């Protein structure tokens, strides 16, 4: 007998707003959210039926609310790119040119039209995405593209001048913008391609890794369903959430939930969930609000049974995590299961409850369960003790580039001063990390958040006979185990450096001679394409990340699990409108 939770009228009504979207597998959601206990509790025994009925009678935060503020927010603006090698153009008349000229005049640029007409400059459209939960001062990636009606042929070597980004819309023939939410600037990185070639459109698209800085915080929280809106219900839900979660906010420890109106509860994010907002919201949604008398003990029994079935284990572990410390013994017992999915589900919840005993199981999941890899690495990041560090370090020798770089990124987030991952800063261009680890040699470069090179292993030889370019001014020639790195700029004295013919030494020399991150990537591409670099070259081996934070949508996609419904409508009360920035 399968006992299903009856959905609230808000979820089943045909009048549900189209802005409320359901993500994830409908079949799995019906099975899990409907309270069907799966094979592990399908017995007709009165005891099991009683437990199933008890679970169906339990009401969760998610029965009354939907998440809000979990979508990435696009901000953009016309921008000026300078420093081009006569590959720019004078843009045609239009609203983009008009907006850019107005910005340049406001900044005191002398003869902005003449500057814009120079072949060393180009108009471009810059945009970025403010991730959920972003805080003022956080960095995010900037994407740059030349409009189709411009004659610019390449952005290589360009620099994005400081640009203030906002939500924008074109009304009539005029660009209208809202509040300025971010600022962007920095050297452009034309998209690297593993084959070493770029088509014409790729040359007029670029990005600035971590080139954006958020100018304000983004709120996130819960919106109450229309038929449950009241100040009493908002406060009650907030109280239940605060019984489970606390955070130190402005030096004071207090609950994370702040009921602001009859329809909106603002949420702070505990540090342990800082890089996994999707997980945090899922746990909050599974906090019990109504339990029958004596129901906690009975629920633990039911969830323990569900945790023994791979089908129901993920949601059971999530609901045990929502219960908190009281559920730790049940989760630890599941680590002894013979099923890898069950062990992983229990280990993930234990990690967020601060139990480092889960670290070996998470490392195993990152290696053997590819769909679980992003979540396993994220969970390991919060275990900042010896167990967590040792488990992550063991993954640095994996054959998988995604596992190795994911483990590096997790260790760096945990503590950037750890000796193994600390690395060095190469001027203002990028960071470089040479890791003394086992495993096949790997060179990794990223275009996201933080320009950096990570060398897995200490030996990355470059073969004799290579002649490669690094940008428009630097040439690398390798002969007899020595690399000669030369820089030629008209009107300046030639510069030259001789270094051992290793990829890390050559990259360092390119930057020291004034090259950019993009120049060093171009060298590595050419060395790899000509088979002169024996080490594998990989780009952006990030396991399902957006700006360093998995979104609730990505988490569901990566793990094929149900997630709460996501409301896009603003949580404003009729007489208490919130910031219009969050209405998109």
C-alpha positions as CSV (number, residue, x, y, z in Angstrom):
1,X,0.0,0.0,0.0
2,X,1.5,3.3,-1.0
3,X,0.3,6.2,1.1
4,X,0.7,9.6,-0.6
5,X,0.8,13.0,0.9
6,X,-2.1,15.1,-0.4
7,X,-0.7,18.2,-2.1
8,X,-1.8,21.6,-0.9
9,X,-4.4,23.5,-3.0
10,X,-1.6,25.9,-3.9
11,X,0.4,23.2,-5.6
12,X,-2.4,21.4,-7.3
13,X,-4.6,24.3,-8.4
14,X,-4.9,24.9,-12.1
15,X,-4.6,28.6,-11.3
16,X,-1.0,28.3,-10.1
17,X,0.9,31.2,-11.6
18,X,3.1,30.3,-14.5
19,X,6.0,31.9,-12.7
20,X,6.0,29.0,-10.3
21,X,8.0,26.2,-12.1
22,X,8.6,22.7,-11.1
23,X,12.1,21.4,-11.7
24,X,13.3,17.8,-11.7
25,X,11.8,14.4,-12.4
26,X,8.0,14.4,-12.0
27,X,7.9,10.7,-11.5
28,X,10.5,10.8,-8.7
29,X,8.9,13.9,-7.2
30,X,5.5,12.2,-7.1
31,X,7.1,9.2,-5.5
32,X,9.1,11.1,-2.9
33,X,7.1,14.2,-2.1
34,X,3.9,12.2,-2.2
35,X,5.2,10.2,0.7
36,X,5.4,6.8,-1.1
37,X,7.8,4.9,1.1
38,X,9.1,2.6,-1.7
39,X,10.0,-1.1,-1.4
40,X,11.5,-0.8,2.0
41,X,8.1,-0.1,3.7
42,X,5.6,-1.7,1.4
43,X,4.8,-4.4,3.9
44,X,1.1,-4.6,4.9
45,X,2.1,-4.9,8.6
46,X,0.1,-2.5,10.9
47,X,3.3,-1.1,12.2
48,X,4.6,0.0,8.8
49,X,1.2,1.3,7.7
50,X,1.1,3.4,10.9
51,X,4.5,4.9,10.2
52,X,3.6,5.7,6.7
53,X,0.4,7.4,7.8
54,X,2.4,9.4,10.4
55,X,4.7,10.6,7.6
56,X,1.8,11.6,5.5
57,X,0.3,13.6,8.4
58,X,3.6,15.5,9.0
59,X,3.6,19.0,7.5
60,X,6.9,20.5,6.3
61,X,8.0,24.1,5.6
62,X,7.8,23.2,1.9
63,X,4.1,22.5,2.2
64,X,3.5,26.2,2.8
65,X,6.3,28.0,0.9
66,X,8.3,28.2,-2.2
67,X,12.0,29.4,-2.5
68,X,12.6,32.9,-3.8
69,X,15.7,34.6,-5.1
70,X,17.5,31.5,-6.4
71,X,17.7,32.6,-10.1
72,X,20.9,34.2,-11.5
73,X,20.2,37.8,-12.4
74,X,21.6,39.1,-15.7
75,X,23.1,42.6,-15.6
76,X,24.6,44.3,-18.7
77,X,25.6,47.5,-20.5
78,X,27.4,48.7,-23.6
79,X,31.1,48.9,-22.9
80,X,34.4,50.1,-24.5
81,X,37.2,47.7,-25.3
82,X,40.7,49.3,-25.8
83,X,44.2,48.0,-26.6
84,X,43.2,46.2,-29.8
85,X,45.9,45.6,-32.5
86,X,43.9,47.6,-35.1
87,X,41.2,45.0,-35.1
88,X,38.5,47.3,-33.7
89,X,35.9,49.5,-35.6
90,X,33.7,52.6,-35.4
91,X,30.3,51.3,-34.4
92,X,27.2,52.2,-36.4
93,X,24.6,54.6,-35.1
94,X,22.1,53.1,-32.6
95,X,21.0,53.0,-29.0
96,X,24.2,51.1,-27.9
97,X,26.5,53.7,-29.4
98,X,24.4,56.5,-27.9
99,X,24.5,54.9,-24.4
100,X,28.2,54.3,-24.6
101,X,29.0,57.9,-25.7
102,X,26.8,59.2,-22.9
103,X,28.7,57.1,-20.4
104,X,32.1,58.3,-21.8
105,X,31.0,61.9,-21.6
106,X,29.8,61.5,-18.0
107,X,33.3,60.2,-17.2
108,X,35.0,63.2,-18.7
109,X,36.4,61.5,-21.8
110,X,37.7,64.2,-24.2
111,X,36.3,63.7,-27.8
112,X,34.6,60.4,-27.1
113,X,33.5,60.0,-30.8
114,X,37.1,60.2,-32.0
115,X,38.2,57.6,-29.4
116,X,35.3,55.3,-30.4
117,X,36.3,55.6,-34.1
118,X,39.9,54.4,-33.5
119,X,40.7,50.9,-34.8
120,X,42.3,50.1,-31.4
121,X,38.9,50.3,-29.7
122,X,35.6,48.6,-30.1
123,X,32.1,48.9,-28.8
124,X,31.1,45.6,-27.1
125,X,28.2,44.3,-25.0
126,X,29.2,43.3,-21.5
127,X,27.1,41.2,-19.3
128,X,27.3,39.0,-16.2
129,X,25.1,37.0,-13.9
130,X,24.7,37.8,-10.2
131,X,24.4,34.3,-8.6
132,X,21.9,33.6,-5.8
133,X,23.1,34.8,-2.4
134,X,25.9,37.0,-3.8
135,X,27.3,39.5,-1.3
136,X,28.6,42.9,-1.9
137,X,32.2,42.7,-3.1
138,X,31.9,39.1,-4.4
139,X,33.4,38.5,-7.9
140,X,31.7,37.0,-10.9
141,X,32.5,36.4,-14.5
142,X,32.0,38.9,-17.3
143,X,31.1,38.0,-20.8
144,X,31.8,40.3,-23.7
145,X,30.6,40.2,-27.3
146,X,30.7,42.5,-30.3
147,X,27.3,43.2,-31.8
148,X,26.6,41.7,-35.1
149,X,26.4,45.0,-37.0
150,X,29.9,46.1,-36.0
151,X,33.0,45.5,-38.2
152,X,35.4,44.5,-35.3
153,X,37.3,41.4,-36.3
154,X,38.9,40.4,-33.1
155,X,39.0,41.2,-29.4
156,X,42.3,39.4,-28.7
157,X,44.6,41.5,-26.5
158,X,41.8,43.9,-25.5
159,X,41.0,45.4,-22.2
160,X,37.5,46.0,-20.9
161,X,37.3,49.6,-19.6
162,X,35.4,50.1,-16.3
163,X,31.7,49.5,-16.9
164,X,28.8,49.8,-14.5
165,X,26.3,47.0,-15.1
166,X,22.5,47.1,-14.5
167,X,19.4,45.2,-15.5
168,X,18.5,46.7,-18.9
169,X,15.7,46.7,-21.5
170,X,15.2,48.3,-24.9
171,X,12.0,50.4,-25.1
172,X,11.4,51.9,-28.5
173,X,14.8,52.9,-29.7
174,X,16.2,53.7,-26.2
175,X,18.0,51.5,-23.7
176,X,16.5,51.8,-20.3
177,X,18.4,50.6,-17.3
178,X,17.7,50.0,-13.6
179,X,19.9,50.2,-10.6
180,X,23.6,49.6,-11.0
181,X,24.3,46.2,-9.4
182,X,27.8,45.5,-10.6
183,X,31.0,46.9,-11.9
184,X,33.3,45.2,-14.5
185,X,36.8,45.7,-15.9
186,X,39.9,43.8,-16.9
187,X,41.9,42.0,-19.7
188,X,39.8,40.0,-22.2
189,X,40.3,36.3,-22.6
190,X,39.2,35.1,-26.1
191,X,37.6,31.7,-25.6
192,X,40.4,29.0,-25.7
193,X,39.6,26.0,-27.9
194,X,41.3,22.7,-27.3
195,X,42.0,22.3,-31.0
196,X,43.9,25.6,-31.1
197,X,41.7,27.2,-33.7
198,X,39.1,30.0,-33.5
199,X,36.3,30.8,-35.9
200,X,35.4,34.4,-36.8
201,X,32.6,34.6,-34.2
202,X,34.8,33.2,-31.5
203,X,37.3,36.0,-32.1
204,X,34.7,38.7,-31.2
205,X,33.5,36.9,-28.0
206,X,35.5,37.0,-24.8
207,X,35.3,36.9,-21.1
208,X,36.9,38.4,-18.1
209,X,37.3,35.7,-15.4
210,X,36.2,37.2,-12.1
211,X,36.1,40.6,-13.8
212,X,32.8,41.7,-12.1
213,X,32.3,42.9,-8.6
214,X,28.8,42.9,-7.0
215,X,27.7,46.3,-5.7
216,X,25.0,45.0,-3.3
217,X,23.8,41.9,-1.6
218,X,21.1,39.7,-3.1
219,X,18.4,38.5,-0.8
220,X,16.9,35.1,-0.8
221,X,14.0,33.6,1.2
222,X,10.7,31.9,1.1
223,X,7.4,33.0,-0.3
224,X,4.2,31.8,1.5
225,X,1.6,30.2,-0.7
226,X,-1.5,32.4,-1.3
227,X,-3.8,30.3,0.8
228,X,-1.4,30.3,3.8
229,X,-0.5,34.0,4.0
230,X,-0.8,35.5,7.4
231,X,1.6,37.2,9.8
232,X,0.9,34.4,12.3
233,X,1.9,31.7,9.8
234,X,4.9,33.6,8.6
235,X,6.1,33.9,12.2
236,X,5.4,30.3,13.0
237,X,7.4,29.1,10.0
238,X,10.2,31.4,10.9
239,X,10.3,30.1,14.5
240,X,10.5,26.5,13.3
241,X,13.3,27.3,10.9
242,X,15.2,29.1,13.7
243,X,14.9,26.1,16.0
244,X,17.0,24.2,13.5
245,X,19.4,26.9,12.1
246,X,21.4,29.7,13.6
247,X,24.2,31.9,12.2
248,X,26.5,34.6,13.4
249,X,25.1,37.8,11.8
250,X,27.0,41.0,12.5
251,X,28.7,39.4,15.4
252,X,25.5,38.1,17.0
253,X,24.3,34.5,17.0
254,X,20.6,34.4,16.0
255,X,18.1,32.5,13.9
256,X,18.5,32.6,10.1
257,X,14.8,33.3,9.3
258,X,13.4,36.8,9.5
259,X,9.6,36.9,8.8
260,X,9.2,40.3,7.1
261,X,5.7,40.3,5.9
262,X,2.7,38.0,5.8
263,X,4.0,36.5,2.6
264,X,7.9,36.6,2.8
265,X,10.5,35.2,5.1
266,X,14.1,36.4,4.5
267,X,16.8,33.8,5.0
268,X,20.4,34.2,6.0
269,X,22.8,31.4,4.9
270,X,24.8,29.5,7.5
271,X,28.5,29.3,6.6
272,X,28.4,25.5,6.1
273,X,26.0,26.0,3.2
274,X,27.6,29.1,1.7
275,X,28.7,27.3,-1.4
276,X,25.6,25.1,-1.7
277,X,22.5,27.2,-1.6
278,X,20.4,24.6,-3.3
279,X,21.2,22.1,-0.6
280,X,20.3,24.7,2.1
281,X,17.0,25.5,0.6
282,X,16.1,21.8,0.2
283,X,16.9,21.2,3.9
284,X,14.9,24.2,5.0
285,X,11.9,23.1,2.9
286,X,12.0,19.7,4.7
287,X,11.9,21.0,8.3
288,X,8.8,19.6,10.0
289,X,6.3,22.2,11.1
290,X,3.5,19.8,12.4
291,X,4.3,16.5,14.0
292,X,1.7,14.3,15.7
293,X,2.2,13.8,19.5
294,X,5.3,11.5,19.9
295,X,5.9,11.8,16.1
296,X,9.6,12.7,16.2
297,X,10.6,9.2,17.4
298,X,8.2,7.5,15.0
299,X,9.5,9.7,12.1
300,X,13.0,8.7,12.8
301,X,12.0,5.1,12.6
302,X,10.3,5.6,9.3
303,X,13.2,7.6,7.8
304,X,15.6,4.9,9.0
305,X,13.6,2.4,7.0
306,X,13.5,4.7,4.0
307,X,17.2,5.2,4.2
308,X,17.8,1.5,3.5
309,X,16.3,1.8,0.0
310,X,18.3,3.5,-2.8
311,X,15.1,5.0,-4.2
312,X,14.0,6.7,-1.0
313,X,17.4,7.2,0.6
314,X,18.1,10.7,-0.9
315,X,15.0,12.3,0.5
316,X,15.2,10.4,3.7
317,X,18.7,11.6,4.3
318,X,17.6,15.2,3.5
319,X,14.8,15.0,6.0
320,X,17.1,13.6,8.6
321,X,19.5,16.4,8.0
322,X,16.6,18.8,8.5
323,X,15.9,17.2,11.9
324,X,19.5,18.0,12.9
325,X,21.9,16.4,15.5
326,X,19.2,14.0,16.7
327,X,19.4,12.2,13.4
328,X,23.1,11.6,13.4
329,X,23.0,8.1,14.8
330,X,20.5,7.0,12.1
331,X,22.7,8.5,9.4
332,X,25.9,6.9,10.7
333,X,24.3,3.5,10.7
334,X,23.6,3.9,7.0
335,X,27.3,4.3,6.3
336,X,27.6,0.6,6.8
337,X,25.2,-0.2,3.9
338,X,26.5,-2.3,1.0
339,X,24.8,0.1,-1.5
340,X,27.0,3.0,-2.7
341,X,24.1,5.4,-3.3
342,X,22.8,4.8,0.3
343,X,26.2,5.4,1.8
344,X,26.6,8.6,-0.2
345,X,23.2,10.0,0.7
346,X,24.0,9.4,4.4
347,X,27.5,10.7,4.2
348,X,26.4,14.0,2.4
349,X,23.9,14.8,5.2
350,X,26.5,13.9,7.9
351,X,29.0,16.3,6.4
352,X,26.6,19.2,6.7
353,X,25.9,18.1,10.3
354,X,29.7,18.4,11.0
355,X,30.5,14.7,11.1
356,X,33.8,14.2,9.5
357,X,33.4,10.4,9.7
358,X,31.6,10.8,6.4
359,X,34.8,12.0,4.5
360,X,36.0,8.6,3.2
361,X,32.5,7.8,1.9
362,X,32.3,11.1,0.1
363,X,35.7,10.6,-1.5
364,X,34.6,7.2,-2.6
365,X,31.4,8.7,-4.2
366,X,33.5,11.4,-5.9
367,X,35.5,8.7,-7.6
368,X,32.9,6.0,-8.3
369,X,29.6,7.9,-8.7
370,X,30.0,10.5,-11.4
371,X,26.5,11.9,-10.9
372,X,27.3,12.4,-7.2
373,X,30.7,14.0,-7.8
374,X,29.8,17.7,-7.6
375,X,27.7,17.2,-4.4
376,X,30.4,15.0,-2.8
377,X,33.1,17.6,-3.4
378,X,30.9,20.3,-2.1
379,X,30.2,18.3,1.0
380,X,33.9,17.6,1.5
381,X,34.6,21.3,1.4
382,X,32.8,21.9,4.7
383,X,34.8,19.2,6.5
384,X,37.8,21.4,7.3
385,X,39.5,18.9,9.6
386,X,42.1,16.3,9.0
387,X,39.6,13.8,7.7
388,X,38.2,16.2,5.1
389,X,41.7,17.4,4.0
390,X,43.1,13.9,3.7
391,X,40.1,12.7,1.7
392,X,40.4,15.6,-0.7
393,X,44.2,15.2,-1.1
394,X,43.6,11.6,-2.0
395,X,41.6,12.7,-5.0
396,X,44.3,14.9,-6.4
397,X,45.9,11.8,-8.0
398,X,42.8,10.7,-9.8
399,X,42.8,10.0,-13.5
400,X,39.7,12.3,-13.9
401,X,40.5,15.9,-14.6
402,X,37.1,16.9,-13.1
403,X,37.8,15.0,-9.9
404,X,41.3,16.4,-9.5
405,X,40.5,20.0,-10.2
406,X,37.3,19.7,-8.2
407,X,39.4,18.5,-5.2
408,X,41.9,21.3,-5.7
409,X,39.1,23.9,-5.8
410,X,37.5,22.4,-2.7
411,X,40.9,22.5,-0.8
412,X,41.6,26.1,-1.9
413,X,38.1,27.2,-0.7
414,X,38.7,25.4,2.6
415,X,42.0,27.2,3.2
416,X,43.9,29.0,0.4
417,X,47.0,28.9,2.6
418,X,47.3,25.1,2.8
419,X,50.9,24.4,1.7
420,X,49.8,21.9,-1.0
421,X,47.5,24.4,-2.9
422,X,48.9,27.8,-1.9
423,X,50.7,28.6,-5.1
424,X,52.0,32.0,-6.2
425,X,50.6,35.2,-7.7
426,X,52.0,36.1,-11.2
427,X,51.7,39.9,-11.1
428,X,48.2,41.1,-11.7
429,X,47.6,38.4,-14.4
430,X,46.8,35.2,-12.7
431,X,47.7,32.6,-10.0
432,X,49.8,29.5,-10.6
433,X,49.8,26.4,-8.5
434,X,52.3,23.5,-8.9
435,X,51.1,20.5,-7.0
436,X,53.5,17.8,-5.9
437,X,51.1,14.9,-6.4
438,X,51.0,11.5,-8.0
439,X,48.9,10.6,-11.0
440,X,49.2,11.4,-14.8
441,X,50.6,14.9,-15.4
442,X,47.8,17.5,-16.0
443,X,47.8,21.2,-16.8
444,X,44.5,22.9,-16.0
445,X,43.4,26.4,-16.8
446,X,40.1,28.0,-15.9
447,X,38.0,30.8,-17.4
448,X,35.7,31.1,-14.4
449,X,35.9,33.4,-11.3
450,X,39.7,33.2,-10.8
451,X,42.3,33.1,-13.6
452,X,44.7,30.4,-12.6
453,X,46.9,27.6,-13.8
454,X,47.1,24.4,-11.8
455,X,49.9,21.9,-12.6
456,X,49.3,18.5,-11.3
457,X,52.7,17.0,-10.9
458,X,56.1,18.8,-10.9
459,X,57.3,17.7,-14.4
460,X,55.7,19.1,-17.5
461,X,58.4,19.1,-20.2
462,X,58.0,20.9,-23.5
463,X,59.7,19.2,-26.5
464,X,62.5,20.7,-28.6
465,X,61.6,22.3,-31.9
466,X,58.5,24.1,-30.7
467,X,57.9,27.7,-31.9
468,X,54.8,29.1,-30.4
469,X,53.2,32.5,-30.0
470,X,51.9,34.0,-26.8
471,X,49.7,36.9,-27.8
472,X,50.8,39.4,-30.5
473,X,54.2,40.4,-28.9
474,X,55.7,37.2,-27.3
475,X,57.3,34.2,-29.0
476,X,58.5,31.0,-27.4
477,X,61.2,28.9,-29.0
478,X,62.4,25.6,-27.4
479,X,65.8,24.1,-28.2
480,X,68.0,21.7,-26.4
481,X,66.0,21.7,-23.2
482,X,65.9,25.5,-22.9
483,X,63.0,27.8,-23.7
484,X,63.7,31.3,-25.0
485,X,60.9,33.6,-24.4
486,X,61.1,36.9,-26.4
487,X,58.9,40.0,-26.4
488,X,58.9,42.4,-29.3
489,X,57.0,45.7,-29.1
490,X,57.5,48.5,-31.6
491,X,59.2,51.5,-30.0
492,X,60.5,49.5,-27.1
493,X,63.6,47.5,-26.4
494,X,63.3,43.8,-27.0
495,X,63.1,41.6,-23.9
496,X,64.2,38.0,-23.6
497,X,64.4,35.3,-20.9
498,X,65.8,31.8,-21.0
499,X,64.2,29.2,-18.7
500,X,64.1,25.4,-18.5
501,X,61.8,23.9,-21.1
502,X,59.0,23.2,-18.6
503,X,55.4,24.5,-19.1
504,X,55.3,26.1,-15.6
505,X,58.6,27.9,-16.1
506,X,57.6,29.2,-19.5
507,X,54.2,30.4,-18.3
508,X,55.9,32.3,-15.5
509,X,58.4,33.9,-18.0
510,X,55.5,35.0,-20.3
511,X,53.8,36.8,-17.4
512,X,57.0,38.3,-16.1
513,X,57.7,39.8,-19.6
514,X,54.4,41.5,-19.6
515,X,52.2,38.9,-21.1
516,X,48.6,38.3,-20.0
517,X,46.7,35.3,-18.8
518,X,45.3,34.9,-22.3
519,X,48.8,35.0,-23.8
520,X,49.9,32.2,-21.6
521,X,46.8,30.1,-22.5
522,X,47.6,30.6,-26.2
523,X,51.1,29.3,-25.7
524,X,49.8,26.2,-23.9
525,X,47.2,25.6,-26.6
526,X,49.8,25.7,-29.3
527,X,52.2,23.5,-27.4
528,X,49.4,20.9,-26.8
529,X,48.1,21.1,-30.4
530,X,51.6,20.4,-31.8
531,X,52.1,17.5,-29.4
532,X,55.1,19.3,-27.8
533,X,53.4,19.3,-24.4
534,X,53.4,15.7,-23.0
535,X,51.0,16.6,-20.2
536,X,47.3,16.6,-20.7
537,X,45.8,20.1,-21.1
538,X,42.3,20.7,-19.7
539,X,40.0,23.7,-19.4
540,X,37.2,24.5,-17.0
541,X,36.9,21.0,-15.4
542,X,34.4,22.3,-12.9
543,X,31.8,19.9,-11.7
544,X,28.5,21.7,-12.2
545,X,29.4,25.1,-10.8
546,X,28.0,28.6,-11.5
547,X,30.3,31.3,-10.2
548,X,31.6,28.9,-7.6
549,X,28.2,28.1,-6.3
550,X,26.0,25.2,-7.5
551,X,22.5,26.5,-8.2
552,X,19.3,24.7,-7.1
553,X,18.7,24.0,-10.8
554,X,22.1,22.5,-11.4
555,X,22.0,20.4,-8.2
556,X,18.8,18.8,-9.4
557,X,20.1,18.2,-12.9
558,X,23.4,16.7,-11.7
559,X,21.8,14.4,-9.2
560,X,18.4,13.7,-10.8
561,X,16.6,14.4,-7.6
562,X,13.4,16.3,-6.7
563,X,13.7,20.0,-5.6
564,X,11.1,22.4,-4.3
565,X,9.1,24.6,-6.6
566,X,10.8,27.9,-7.4
567,X,8.8,31.1,-7.3
568,X,10.0,34.0,-9.5
569,X,7.4,36.5,-8.4
570,X,8.6,39.2,-6.0
571,X,7.7,38.6,-2.4
572,X,6.4,42.1,-1.8
573,X,3.3,42.7,0.2
574,X,0.7,45.1,-1.3
575,X,1.6,47.9,1.2
576,X,5.3,47.0,1.6
577,X,6.9,46.8,-1.9
578,X,10.4,45.3,-1.9
579,X,13.3,46.5,-4.1
580,X,12.2,46.3,-7.7
581,X,15.6,44.9,-8.7
582,X,14.4,41.4,-7.6
583,X,11.2,41.4,-9.6
584,X,12.7,39.9,-12.7
